[in-house]
Amino acid sequence: MLVTDSISISGQGGIFINSGASLSLYVSAQRFSIGGQGVINNNASATSFYYFGMPTNTKISLSGNAQFNRWKSMLQCRLYLGGGGNDLYDFVGSIVTRSMTLNGHYNMHYDEALEQSGPVRIYVVTTWNEL
């Protein structure tokens, strides 16, 4: 699915992916913001939800108590994670991004099932600034 307009999801809203279903978002909108219940992927693998931020997608914000469950993303933009919930894992999947800012409480987990579905690359941190 191609997303061309900026999106903001909050409150009780979210992206829900049923068992057996999948969703690929190609986002050319400048901004994408999701809070609320976040992305709930009811499949066992992050390969069922794919977010690809195109060059015009400059900012994605994930906030509140939302879970970001089982997703794989390629972002050329700046990623902001704010808040974080009380879940065992607040973010499950993998991320490739230009930069990432974490604010608040986050538990991140790499989904090892992704090793079977794409190019294998060793995780490399190029810079780190702790404030």
Helices and strands as residue ranges (DSSP letters): E 2-3, E 7-9, E 15-17, E 23-27, E 31-34, E 38-41, G 46-48, E 49-53, E 59-62, E 67-74, E 78-83, E 91-96, E 99-104, E 108-110, G 112-116
